[in-house]
Amino acid sequence: MNLQKMMKQAQEMQSKMAQMQEELESREFEGASGAGMVKVTLTGKGAMTKLSIDASLMNADEKDMLEDLIIAAHNDAKTKADDGAADEMKKLTGGLQLPPGMKMPF
């Protein structure tokens, strides 16, 4: 394979990466905890866009539990967002496994 062809493929991959990142930013991932009593929505980049808390949890005596449920819902949404990004990366790289710890774009 010649160098010029490799450079062109690298540029195409970089362009596809940028497009994938834009698409992930526009996707939303919802996480929930407490049987859906707390819901958090994140973008694919991890920005929280929505938070829903069932009114029955609005009790000063349950403050600690509510905080834990918010954290759990956020973590659930974050896991879904990370999994969505990983799926998109697999599509982009054709299933090519990157070495552990290696992030794209380089």
PAKETI-670146 format. One record per residue (C-alpha): residue in three letters; x, y, z. Coordinates in Angstrom, 2 decimals. Layout:
+------+---------+---------+---------+
! type !       X !       Y !       Z !
+------+---------+---------+---------+
!  ALA !       X !       Y !       Z !
...
+------+---------+---------+---------+
END
This chain:
+------+---------+---------+---------+
! type !       X !       Y !       Z !
+------+---------+---------+---------+
!  MET !    0.00 !    0.00 !    0.00 !
!  ASN !    1.48 !    3.35 !   -0.94 !
!  LEU !    1.88 !    6.24 !    1.46 !
!  GLN !   -0.50 !    8.54 !   -0.42 !
!  LYS !   -3.31 !    5.97 !   -0.20 !
!  MET !   -2.66 !    5.48 !    3.53 !
!  MET !   -2.79 !    9.24 !    4.14 !
!  LYS !   -6.08 !    9.50 !    2.25 !
!  GLN !   -7.56 !    6.68 !    4.35 !
!  ALA !   -6.35 !    8.38 !    7.54 !
!  GLN !   -8.03 !   11.64 !    6.48 !
!  GLU !  -11.27 !    9.80 !    5.68 !
!  MET !  -11.15 !    8.11 !    9.10 !
!  GLN !  -10.58 !   11.47 !   10.79 !
!  SER !  -13.56 !   12.95 !    8.95 !
!  LYS !  -15.76 !   10.00 !    9.95 !
!  MET !  -14.59 !   10.37 !   13.56 !
!  ALA !  -15.61 !   14.04 !   13.61 !
!  GLN !  -19.01 !   13.15 !   12.15 !
!  MET !  -19.47 !   10.35 !   14.72 !
!  GLN !  -18.64 !   12.73 !   17.57 !
!  GLU !  -21.22 !   15.24 !   16.30 !
!  GLU !  -23.83 !   12.49 !   16.09 !
!  LEU !  -23.04 !   11.32 !   19.63 !
!  GLU !  -23.47 !   14.86 !   20.92 !
!  SER !  -26.99 !   14.95 !   19.49 !
!  ARG !  -28.01 !   11.52 !   20.84 !
!  GLU !  -29.56 !   11.21 !   24.28 !
!  PHE !  -29.19 !    8.36 !   26.75 !
!  GLU !  -31.58 !    7.94 !   29.66 !
!  GLY !  -30.59 !    6.27 !   32.89 !
!  ALA !  -32.96 !    5.39 !   35.70 !
!  SER !  -32.91 !    4.18 !   39.28 !
!  GLY !  -35.44 !    3.45 !   42.00 !
!  ALA !  -37.71 !    1.61 !   39.57 !
!  GLY !  -37.80 !    4.69 !   37.34 !
!  MET !  -38.48 !    7.17 !   40.12 !
!  VAL !  -35.30 !    9.06 !   39.20 !
!  LYS !  -34.32 !    9.55 !   35.56 !
!  VAL !  -31.29 !   11.31 !   34.12 !
!  THR !  -30.74 !   12.09 !   30.44 !
!  LEU !  -27.24 !   12.68 !   29.09 !
!  THR !  -25.90 !   13.50 !   25.66 !
!  GLY !  -23.39 !   11.12 !   24.13 !
!  LYS !  -20.71 !   13.49 !   25.39 !
!  GLY !  -21.95 !   13.20 !   28.98 !
!  ALA !  -23.74 !   16.54 !   29.40 !
!  MET !  -26.85 !   16.22 !   31.57 !
!  THR !  -29.88 !   17.61 !   29.73 !
!  LYS !  -32.77 !   16.34 !   31.89 !
!  LEU !  -33.42 !   15.26 !   35.45 !
!  SER !  -36.75 !   13.81 !   36.57 !
!  ILE !  -37.52 !   13.05 !   40.23 !
!  ASP !  -40.79 !   11.47 !   41.33 !
!  ALA !  -42.56 !   13.82 !   43.77 !
!  SER !  -42.90 !   11.02 !   46.33 !
!  LEU !  -39.12 !   11.26 !   46.87 !
!  MET !  -39.35 !   14.91 !   47.93 !
!  ASN !  -39.01 !   14.23 !   51.64 !
!  ALA !  -36.29 !   15.77 !   53.81 !
!  ASP !  -35.96 !   12.48 !   55.70 !
!  GLU !  -35.11 !   10.70 !   52.43 !
!  LYS !  -32.47 !   13.20 !   51.28 !
!  ASP !  -29.59 !   10.69 !   51.39 !
!  MET !  -31.57 !    8.08 !   49.47 !
!  LEU !  -32.57 !   10.65 !   46.83 !
!  GLU !  -28.96 !   11.73 !   46.35 !
!  ASP !  -27.93 !    8.07 !   45.94 !
!  LEU !  -30.72 !    7.50 !   43.40 !
!  ILE !  -29.63 !   10.54 !   41.37 !
!  ILE !  -26.06 !    9.28 !   41.31 !
!  ALA !  -27.22 !    5.79 !   40.31 !
!  ALA !  -29.42 !    7.15 !   37.51 !
!  HIS !  -26.56 !    9.32 !   36.25 !
!  ASN !  -24.19 !    6.37 !   36.26 !
!  ASP !  -26.76 !    4.26 !   34.39 !
!  ALA !  -27.11 !    6.95 !   31.70 !
!  LYS !  -23.32 !    7.38 !   31.50 !
!  THR !  -22.85 !    3.65 !   30.98 !
!  LYS !  -25.42 !    3.71 !   28.17 !
!  ALA !  -23.72 !    6.73 !   26.57 !
!  ASP !  -20.30 !    5.05 !   26.80 !
!  ASP !  -21.72 !    1.84 !   25.30 !
!  GLY !  -23.31 !    3.86 !   22.49 !
!  ALA !  -19.97 !    5.53 !   21.75 !
!  ALA !  -18.21 !    2.15 !   21.77 !
!  ASP !  -20.80 !    0.73 !   19.34 !
!  GLU !  -20.30 !    3.68 !   17.00 !
!  MET !  -16.53 !    3.22 !   17.19 !
!  LYS !  -16.88 !   -0.45 !   16.26 !
!  LYS !  -18.95 !    0.54 !   13.22 !
!  LEU !  -16.36 !    3.14 !   12.25 !
!  THR !  -13.34 !    0.87 !   12.61 !
!  GLY !  -15.04 !   -2.18 !   11.17 !
!  GLY !  -14.59 !   -4.04 !   14.45 !
!  LEU !  -10.86 !   -3.37 !   14.58 !
!  GLN !   -9.78 !   -3.77 !   18.17 !
!  LEU !   -7.66 !   -0.91 !   19.46 !
!  PRO !   -5.01 !   -1.58 !   22.10 !
!  PRO !   -6.30 !   -1.10 !   25.67 !
!  GLY !   -6.19 !    2.54 !   26.74 !
!  MET !   -5.83 !    3.83 !   23.19 !
!  LYS !   -8.40 !    6.49 !   22.45 !
!  MET !   -9.46 !    7.86 !   19.11 !
!  PRO !   -8.95 !   10.35 !   17.69 !
!  PHE !   -5.29 !    9.95 !   18.38 !
+------+---------+---------+---------+
END
